[in-house]
Amino acid sequence: MFGGSTLSADERRRLRRYERAVDRMMPMQRAIFLGHVVEDLTYRELADKHDISIIEVECHMWRALVQVDDCPTEKNHSWWQFWRR
């Protein structure tokens, strides 16, 4: 999807959304998430690399995925700003 040299407007928005989500992750969550998604490391390899248990890798990965899922699709939500007043 993102392998081409030009991205559609929708793909650019989606990419920015994921970049914001990764930027907001805690350092260990980011390391685990990127290690698994980008470097294609297994949970066992990540556990060994970071000297933590596989259960801890799963917890960090779960929290990272929640962060990605919770990231707003747009930078500013005018509808929620109304409720902040």
MOJO-V282463 format. One line per field, one symbol per residue. ss: DSSP state (a for helix, b for strand, c for the rest). burial: I if it has 16 or more other C-alpha atoms within 10 Angstrom, else O. Layout:
ss: ???
burial: ???
//
This chain:
ss: ccccccccaaaaaaaaaaaaaaacccaaaaaaaaaaacccccaaaaaaaacccaaaaaaaaaaaaaaaaacccccccaaaaaaac
burial: OOOOOOOOOOOOOOOOIIOIIIOOIOOOIIIIIIIIOOOOIOIOOIIOOOOOOIOOIIOIIOIIIOIIOOIOOOOOOOOOOOOOO
//
